[in-house]
Amino acid sequence: MKTKFLLISLLFFITPVVWAEPCTELLNYKMTKLRSREQVDFCQAYQGKIILAVNTASNCGYTGQFKGLEALYQKYKDQGLVILGFPSNDFNQEFAEEAKTAKVCYINYGVTFPMFQTSKIKSPNANKFFQDLIESTGKAPEWNFYKYLISSNGKNISAFESSVTPEQLDAKIQALITTQ
């Protein structure tokens, strides 16, 4: 019996303790998925990932960017990229009905990256995630399909105008993947 106790005690002291890295304040957020009741804890789901956050709209001249966003997601999702879509009617180009928004995303453009319920993305009423992005970069979305690229440690955040296409972000995403 003493031998077992000694062995267990010894294993406890020589086994390395693995501590989870605390979540960045930016990811201390929960939101419900589009056309769902499932709530996503951003810390649990996206900590350690490179994030491209995009405010979207179904009836915008930039809506075709969904195709490029999905292509980026498919290309880099296994290397740590996640794209997060945030439908918003802040620029009066999103449907009031979530079912219509979901149809544009999932049926018309085949989006498989996470999309969330319609929310505000402009200050001062922006959802907390966008409030933090705006505060971190000093740049608020000026239109639909404004993009924020966030490094895997959450410390480097870059903002991109709506006119910057997903394809133009490819090299920046590759660079973040290489340095993570």
N, C-alpha and C positions, 0 to 999 in steps of 0.2 A: 504494500500500500504506500509506504514511504517513497518507494522508487517511482511509482506512478505520479505522485504529487510532485516529486523533484523534477521529473521529466516534463510535466505540464508547466511547472513554474519556469523551468529553463526555456521551453519553447516560447512562452509568453514574452520573456525578456529578449530573446534573440530574434524573434519574428519582427520584421520591420512593420511599423505602423504606417498605414497609408491614410493620409488625411485628404479629404476632398477639398479642392480649392474653392474658397468662398465665391459665390456668385457675384458678378459685377452688378452695381446698382441699376445699370441700364436694363438688365434682364430680369430684374425684380418686378415682374409684371405677369399678369394672366389675362387672356382674352379668349373669347369663344370663336370657334371656327365658323366660316361662312356656311349657312344653311345646315346648322348642326346645333346640338346642345353641348358638344364636347368642348371643354375649356382646356386651353393649353397653358401650362406653366412654362414661361419662356426660359427660366433658369434651368429647369430639368431637361427641356427639349433642345435648347440651342446653345447652352454654355460650351465654349471651346470650338464653336463653328464660326466660319466666316459668314456674315449675314449681309444680304442685299435686301433692304427694306424699300418697298415701292408703294406709293399711294396710287391707287388705280381708279379708273372710271370706265363704264361700259360704253358711253356715247361720246367719246373724245377722239380727236384726230390722232392721238397717240395710242389708242386702244390696240392697234396692230402690234405694238411692242410686246404684247403677251407672247407672241410667237417667238421672238428673240429671247425673252426671259425664260421661257420653257426650254429653249435650246441650251442656254447657259446652265440651267438647273440640271438637265440631263447630262451635260458634258462634265460638270464638276461636283455633282452631289456626292459621289463616292470619295471625293477628295476633301470633303468638309464644307462645301458651300450649301447654304440654304437660302432660298429666296422666300421672302414673306410679303404677301400682298394684302394691302389695306384699302379696300374700296371706300370711297368717300364721295359725298355729294357736296363738298365745300365749294366746288366750282360749277355746281348745277348741271352735272353730266352723268350722274349715276341714277339708276332706277330706284324707286321707293320700295319696290318689292324685291326681297332677297332672292326669290326664285329666278327672277329675270337676270339679276347680277350673276348668280351661279351658272345659269345657262350660257351666258357670254363667256365666262371663264372656263368652265369645264367642258361644255359641248362645242361651242364655236372655236375655242382656241386650244382645247385639250390640256389645260393647265393641271399639273399634278403637284406643284409646290403648294405649301400652306397658304390658304386665303382665309381672311378673318371677316367677321361681321362688319358691316358698314359703320364707320366711326368718323369723328371729326379729326382732322390732321393739321388744321390751321390754329395758331394761337389766337386768343387765349383759351379756347375750348378744346384744344387738341387732346387726344387720348394721351395717357401718361407716357407711353413709349415714344410717341412723336414729340411730346413736350421735351423729353430728355434729349432726343436727337437734335431738336432745334437749339436747345441750350448748349449742347456740346459743340455744335458746329457754328452757331450764330447765323444759321441759314434756315429759313422756313420754306416749305413748299410754295412755289409761286404758281403752280399749275399741276394738273394731273401727271402722273408718271415721273414725279420728282423722285430721286433715288438717293439712298444713304448706304454706303459700303462700310461695313464694320469689321475690323480685324477680329481674329479668333479670341484675343484676350480682351476685346472690348475697349481698348485704349485709343485706337486710331479709327476715327470716323471721318469719312469724306462725303460731301454732298455734291450731287450732280443734277443739273438742269434737266427738265423734261425732254429737251431736244437731244440729249446724249442718249444714244441708242444702247441697248444691251450689248450689241456686238462691239461697241467702242469701249466697253468695260472689261472685255475679255483679258487683255494684258494686265490690267490692274488686279484682277482676280487671280490670275496665274502667279503674279508676284506675291500676293498674300499667301497663297498656297505654298509657295516655295519657302517662305520665311516662317511658317508656323511651326 
